[in-house]
Amino acid sequence: MNAITTYDVGIIGGGLAGLTLSIGLAKLGHNVVLFEKETYPFHKVCGEYISLESYRFLETEMGVPLATMQLPIIKKLWLTAPNGQSLHSALPLGGFGISRYLLDDTLQKIAQKHGVQILQNCKVDEVIFNDETFTLKTSKGNFTSRLCCGSWGKRSNFDLKLKRSFVTKNNTRLNNYVGIKYHVLGNFDEDTIALHNFKDGYCGVSKIEEGKYCVCYLTKASNIKNAGTIQAAEEQILAKNPHLKKVFTTMQHCYDAPLTISQVSFSNKTAVQNNILMLGDAAGMITPLCGNGMSIAMHSAKLATASITAFLHNNISRTQLHTNYTTLWQQQFLKRIKVGRTVQTFFGKTWITNAVISILKRSTYLTKKIILQTHGEEF
């Protein structure tokens, strides 16, 4: 299987960051191997709303035929408080809806056409860096590469193996969230992303392809634990918001059970760890209520592509590569992530959320400014 003795780049994780990085590098003539523990296509817990800042990048640079895919364009925000109070606002830039099931599968096919070796159902067990070369020990054999990139998402056992600070520190305030996602059919607004708040959490509803909607919510693990089951939590806690009650009582499920992910962390992470370049959520996660994680993942891949290419062409050293990428990452995303964390503190506590939405209803300027602070420009 491993015809190439040493790859230019080995990528662990085949989500948006890993796939877009692999395509960008392969188009520049680099030999890339990508390891994905699942088999495409597969679902992921994700809000599945992408800011239009990524549209040109996906269509022009990645070759995804967005214009012909009949995807919903989302122009409006509907924000509700636990008591049912509502705020309606235009989205300054807007976005579009597409499932990770469709987008990731499309990207992996494009990557293979460009010569990326994608190993599916392949788990990376260990990464060893020695004598300027990485050895990646996997369930399908050992591989070597000049560079290694980590794009395994929000949380992975690999984070524990690398002893990353956000998993070794006992920070329950930032690490005790659970994400739950459904694909459903329903009579919801097609051009609107709805963000419904409830005690210790919030739920997004937006349209994706084929007339379906993504219903995805984040909540503290204690909500599920205290209620006993996910369904009980939805009935006892989420449904106290009358708008959410309507969503959960009228939606038609497209598959039998929801997707879940636990121990979601918003703690600080590093862009480079143990000589591995981190991308997407592995480098830092913006709070889902900002609706911008997928754009950040792809943008981080574009930044990494430029820095990696300079290194592979021997224009910069490995140390300079790490410094350049870290600096670029922080310049582009650190402020947005910090703003997202601050905004999240205003949501989840019932009385605070009710008060904040009441204030925002009276200030279109403030609402727009907060939205712009968590979004970037076209890249």
C-alpha positions as CSV (number, residue, x, y, z in Angstrom):
1,M,0.0,0.0,0.0
2,N,2.8,2.4,0.9
3,A,4.5,2.8,-2.5
4,I,6.1,6.1,-1.6
5,T,9.0,5.7,0.8
6,T,8.5,9.1,2.6
7,Y,5.5,11.4,2.0
8,D,5.9,15.1,2.2
9,V,2.9,15.4,4.6
10,G,1.0,13.0,6.7
11,I,-2.5,14.2,7.9
12,I,-4.3,12.6,10.8
13,G,-8.0,13.2,10.4
14,G,-10.1,13.6,7.3
15,G,-12.6,16.3,8.2
16,L,-12.8,19.7,6.6
17,A,-9.4,20.9,7.7
18,G,-7.6,17.7,6.8
19,L,-9.3,17.3,3.4
20,T,-8.9,20.9,2.3
21,L,-5.2,20.9,3.4
22,S,-4.6,17.7,1.4
23,I,-6.2,19.1,-1.7
24,G,-4.3,22.4,-1.5
25,L,-1.0,20.6,-1.0
26,A,-1.6,18.0,-3.7
27,K,-2.5,20.7,-6.3
28,L,1.0,22.2,-5.6
29,G,2.6,18.8,-6.4
30,H,3.2,17.5,-2.9
31,N,2.9,13.9,-1.9
32,V,0.2,13.6,0.8
33,V,-1.2,10.7,2.8
34,L,-4.3,11.2,4.9
35,F,-5.6,8.9,7.6
36,E,-9.3,8.7,8.5
37,K,-10.6,6.3,11.2
38,E,-14.1,6.2,9.6
39,T,-15.3,5.2,6.2
40,Y,-16.8,7.9,3.9
41,P,-19.5,9.0,3.7
42,F,-20.4,9.5,7.4
43,H,-22.2,11.9,9.7
44,K,-20.6,14.2,12.2
45,V,-22.0,16.3,15.1
46,C,-21.9,19.8,13.5
47,G,-24.2,22.8,13.0
48,E,-23.7,22.5,9.2
49,Y,-24.0,26.2,8.5
50,I,-21.0,27.7,6.6
51,S,-20.3,31.5,6.4
52,L,-20.2,32.8,2.9
53,E,-16.6,33.9,3.6
54,S,-15.7,30.3,2.6
55,Y,-17.9,30.0,-0.6
56,R,-15.3,31.2,-3.1
57,F,-12.5,29.1,-1.5
58,L,-14.6,25.9,-1.7
59,E,-15.8,26.5,-5.2
60,T,-12.8,28.0,-6.9
61,E,-9.8,26.6,-5.0
62,M,-11.2,23.2,-3.8
63,G,-13.4,22.5,-6.9
64,V,-16.7,21.9,-5.0
65,P,-19.5,22.7,-7.4
66,L,-21.6,24.6,-4.9
67,A,-23.5,26.6,-7.5
68,T,-25.0,23.4,-9.0
69,M,-25.8,21.7,-5.7
70,Q,-29.0,23.7,-5.0
71,L,-28.0,24.6,-1.4
72,P,-30.0,26.9,0.8
73,I,-28.6,30.4,1.2
74,I,-29.2,31.6,4.8
75,K,-29.6,35.4,5.2
76,K,-31.3,35.8,8.6
77,L,-30.8,35.1,12.3
78,W,-33.6,34.2,14.7
79,L,-32.5,34.3,18.3
80,T,-34.8,33.3,21.2
81,A,-34.5,33.3,24.9
82,P,-35.6,30.5,27.3
83,N,-38.7,32.5,28.0
84,G,-39.6,32.6,24.3
85,Q,-38.6,36.2,23.7
86,S,-37.4,36.6,20.1
87,L,-34.8,38.7,18.2
88,H,-34.8,38.8,14.4
89,S,-31.7,40.1,12.6
90,A,-30.2,40.1,9.1
91,L,-26.8,38.3,8.9
92,P,-24.3,40.8,7.5
93,L,-22.6,38.3,5.3
94,G,-24.9,35.3,5.4
95,G,-24.1,31.6,4.8
96,F,-25.3,28.4,3.3
97,G,-26.3,25.0,4.6
98,I,-24.7,21.7,3.7
99,S,-24.3,18.4,5.6
100,R,-20.9,17.1,6.6
101,Y,-22.1,13.8,5.1
102,L,-22.2,15.4,1.7
103,L,-19.4,18.0,1.9
104,D,-16.7,15.7,3.4
105,D,-17.5,12.9,0.9
106,T,-17.3,15.4,-2.0
107,L,-14.0,16.7,-0.8
108,Q,-12.5,13.3,-0.3
109,K,-13.3,12.3,-3.8
110,I,-11.7,15.5,-5.1
111,A,-8.6,14.8,-3.0
112,Q,-8.3,11.3,-4.5
113,K,-8.5,12.8,-8.0
114,H,-5.6,15.0,-7.1
115,G,-3.5,12.1,-6.0
116,V,-3.9,12.2,-2.2
117,Q,-3.6,8.7,-0.7
118,I,-6.6,8.4,1.6
119,L,-6.6,5.5,4.1
120,Q,-10.1,5.0,5.4
121,N,-11.0,3.0,8.5
122,C,-7.4,3.6,9.5
123,K,-6.4,4.6,13.1
124,V,-3.1,6.2,13.9
125,D,-1.8,4.8,17.1
126,E,1.5,6.6,17.5
127,V,3.6,9.4,15.9
128,I,7.4,9.4,16.4
129,F,9.5,12.4,15.4
130,N,13.2,11.6,14.9
131,D,16.0,12.9,12.7
132,E,13.6,15.4,10.9
133,T,11.2,12.6,9.9
134,F,7.9,11.5,11.3
135,T,7.0,7.8,11.6
136,L,3.2,7.3,11.8
137,K,2.2,3.9,13.2
138,T,-1.3,3.0,12.0
139,S,-3.7,0.0,11.8
140,K,-2.6,-0.3,8.2
141,G,1.1,-0.2,8.6
142,N,3.8,2.3,9.3
143,F,4.3,5.5,7.2
144,T,7.0,8.2,7.1
145,S,6.6,11.8,6.3
146,R,8.6,15.1,6.5
147,L,5.7,16.9,8.1
148,C,2.7,15.7,10.2
149,C,-0.6,17.6,10.7
150,G,-3.3,17.0,13.2
151,S,-6.9,17.6,12.1
152,W,-8.8,15.2,14.3
153,G,-11.4,17.6,15.5
154,K,-12.7,18.7,18.8
155,R,-11.2,16.0,20.9
156,S,-9.3,12.8,20.3
157,N,-7.4,10.1,22.3
158,F,-4.4,11.5,20.5
159,D,-4.7,14.7,22.5
160,L,-4.2,12.5,25.6
161,K,-1.2,10.8,24.1
162,L,0.4,14.1,23.3
163,K,-0.5,15.3,26.9
164,R,-2.1,18.5,25.6
165,S,-2.9,20.8,28.4
166,F,-6.6,21.2,27.7
167,V,-7.2,17.5,28.4
168,T,-4.8,17.1,31.3
169,K,-6.1,20.0,33.3
170,N,-9.3,19.5,35.3
171,N,-11.2,22.4,33.8
172,T,-14.9,21.3,34.1
173,R,-16.2,24.8,33.3
174,L,-14.9,24.5,29.7
175,N,-14.9,20.7,29.1
176,N,-18.3,19.5,30.3
177,Y,-20.4,20.1,27.2
178,V,-22.3,17.5,25.1
179,G,-23.2,18.0,21.4
180,I,-26.3,16.3,19.9
181,K,-27.4,16.4,16.3
182,Y,-30.4,15.4,14.2
183,H,-31.3,15.6,10.5
184,V,-35.0,16.2,10.3
185,L,-37.9,17.3,8.0
186,G,-40.1,20.1,9.2
187,N,-41.9,23.4,8.4
188,F,-39.1,25.8,9.3
189,D,-37.8,29.0,7.7
190,E,-35.5,28.1,4.8
191,D,-33.4,31.3,4.8
192,T,-32.9,31.5,8.5
193,I,-30.6,30.0,11.1
194,A,-32.5,29.8,14.4
195,L,-30.6,29.8,17.7
196,H,-32.9,28.8,20.5
197,N,-31.6,29.1,24.1
198,F,-32.5,27.0,27.1
199,K,-31.1,26.4,30.6
200,D,-27.4,25.6,30.2
201,G,-27.5,25.3,26.4
202,Y,-28.6,26.4,23.0
203,C,-29.9,24.7,19.9
204,G,-29.4,25.7,16.2
205,V,-31.9,24.9,13.4
206,S,-31.0,25.5,9.8
207,K,-31.7,24.0,6.4
208,I,-29.2,21.8,4.5
209,E,-29.6,19.9,1.2
210,E,-32.5,17.8,0.0
211,G,-35.1,19.7,2.0
212,K,-33.7,18.5,5.3
213,Y,-32.8,20.6,8.4
214,C,-29.9,20.2,10.8
215,V,-31.0,20.4,14.5
216,C,-27.9,20.5,16.6
217,Y,-27.6,21.6,20.2
218,L,-24.9,22.0,22.9
219,T,-25.7,21.5,26.5
220,K,-23.9,20.8,29.8
221,A,-23.5,17.1,30.5
222,S,-25.4,17.7,33.8
223,N,-28.6,18.4,31.9
224,I,-28.6,14.9,30.3
225,K,-27.4,13.2,33.5
226,N,-30.0,14.8,35.7
227,A,-32.8,14.1,33.2
228,G,-31.7,10.5,32.7
229,T,-31.9,10.3,28.9
230,I,-31.5,12.7,25.9
231,Q,-35.2,12.5,25.2
232,A,-36.1,13.3,28.8
233,A,-33.8,16.3,28.8
234,E,-35.4,17.5,25.6
235,E,-38.9,17.2,27.1
236,Q,-38.0,18.6,30.5
237,I,-35.4,21.3,29.8
238,L,-35.3,22.3,26.1
239,A,-39.1,22.3,25.7
240,K,-39.4,25.1,28.3
241,N,-38.5,27.4,25.4
242,P,-41.8,27.4,23.5
243,H,-40.1,27.7,20.2
244,L,-37.9,24.6,20.9
245,K,-40.9,22.7,22.1
246,K,-42.5,23.3,18.7
247,V,-39.3,22.1,16.9
248,F,-39.1,18.9,18.8
249,T,-42.8,18.1,18.7
250,T,-43.2,18.7,15.0
251,M,-40.0,17.6,13.4
252,Q,-39.8,14.2,11.5
253,H,-36.5,12.3,12.1
254,C,-34.5,11.3,9.1
255,Y,-32.6,8.6,11.1
256,D,-33.3,6.5,14.1
257,A,-31.0,8.1,16.8
258,P,-29.2,11.3,17.2
259,L,-25.4,11.7,16.9
260,T,-23.6,12.7,20.1
261,I,-20.2,13.9,21.2
262,S,-19.1,14.4,24.8
263,Q,-16.4,16.3,26.6
264,V,-16.5,19.2,24.1
265,S,-13.8,21.6,25.1
266,F,-13.4,25.4,24.6
267,S,-10.1,25.6,26.5
268,N,-7.0,27.2,24.9
269,K,-5.1,24.9,22.6
270,T,-1.8,25.2,20.7
271,A,-1.4,25.6,16.9
272,V,1.8,23.4,17.1
273,Q,2.3,20.5,19.5
274,N,5.2,18.0,19.5
275,N,6.2,19.3,16.0
276,I,2.7,18.5,14.7
277,L,0.8,21.3,13.0
278,M,-2.8,21.5,14.3
279,L,-5.7,22.6,12.2
280,G,-9.4,23.2,12.7
281,D,-10.9,22.4,16.0
282,A,-7.7,20.6,17.0
283,A,-6.0,24.0,17.1
284,G,-8.8,25.9,18.7
285,M,-12.6,25.8,18.8
286,I,-14.9,28.7,18.4
287,T,-18.2,28.3,20.3
288,P,-20.9,26.8,18.1
289,L,-23.3,29.6,18.6
290,C,-21.0,31.7,16.4
291,G,-21.7,29.4,13.5
292,N,-18.2,29.7,12.1
293,G,-16.2,26.6,13.0
294,M,-16.2,25.1,9.5
295,S,-14.9,28.3,7.9
296,I,-12.1,28.5,10.5
297,A,-11.2,24.9,9.8
298,M,-10.9,25.5,6.1
299,H,-9.1,28.9,6.5
300,S,-6.6,27.3,8.8
301,A,-5.8,24.7,6.1
302,K,-5.2,27.5,3.6
303,L,-2.8,29.2,6.0
304,A,-1.0,25.9,6.7
305,T,-0.7,25.2,3.0
306,A,1.3,28.3,2.3
307,S,3.6,27.8,5.3
308,I,4.1,24.1,4.6
309,T,5.0,24.7,0.9
310,A,7.6,27.3,1.9
311,F,9.2,24.6,4.2
312,L,9.0,21.8,1.7
313,H,10.8,24.1,-0.8
314,N,13.5,24.7,1.8
315,N,12.7,28.4,2.0
316,I,12.2,28.3,5.7
317,S,13.3,26.1,8.6
318,R,11.1,23.9,10.7
319,T,11.3,26.3,13.5
320,Q,10.3,29.2,11.2
321,L,7.4,27.1,9.9
322,H,6.1,26.6,13.4
323,T,6.5,30.3,14.2
324,N,4.9,31.5,11.0
325,Y,1.9,29.2,11.2
326,T,1.3,30.0,14.9
327,T,1.5,33.7,14.2
328,L,-0.9,33.5,11.2
329,W,-3.3,31.3,13.1
330,Q,-3.4,33.7,16.1
331,Q,-3.8,36.8,13.8
332,Q,-6.8,35.3,12.0
333,F,-8.7,33.4,14.7
334,L,-7.6,34.2,18.3
335,K,-9.7,37.3,18.7
336,R,-12.8,35.6,17.1
337,I,-12.5,32.7,19.4
338,K,-12.1,34.9,22.5
339,V,-15.2,36.9,21.4
340,G,-17.1,33.7,21.0
341,R,-16.3,32.5,24.5
342,T,-17.3,35.9,25.9
343,V,-20.6,35.8,24.0
344,Q,-21.3,32.3,25.2
345,T,-21.1,33.4,28.8
346,F,-24.2,35.5,28.2
347,F,-26.2,32.4,27.1
348,G,-27.2,29.4,29.1
349,K,-28.1,31.1,32.4
350,T,-31.8,31.7,32.0
351,W,-32.2,35.2,33.4
352,I,-29.0,36.5,31.8
353,T,-30.0,35.2,28.4
354,N,-33.5,36.7,28.7
355,A,-32.0,40.1,29.7
356,V,-29.3,40.0,26.9
357,I,-31.8,39.3,24.2
358,S,-34.1,42.0,25.5
359,I,-31.2,44.5,25.2
360,L,-30.1,43.3,21.7
361,K,-33.7,43.7,20.5
362,R,-33.3,47.4,21.1
363,S,-29.9,47.8,19.4
364,T,-29.5,46.6,15.8
365,Y,-26.0,48.1,15.8
366,L,-24.8,46.1,18.8
367,T,-26.3,42.9,17.3
368,K,-24.6,43.4,14.0
369,K,-21.3,44.3,15.6
370,I,-21.2,41.1,17.7
371,I,-22.0,39.0,14.6
372,L,-19.2,40.7,12.6
373,Q,-16.7,40.2,15.5
374,T,-17.1,36.4,15.3
375,H,-16.9,36.2,11.5
376,G,-14.0,36.8,9.1
377,E,-13.6,38.1,5.6
378,E,-13.6,36.1,2.3
379,F,-10.4,34.2,1.9
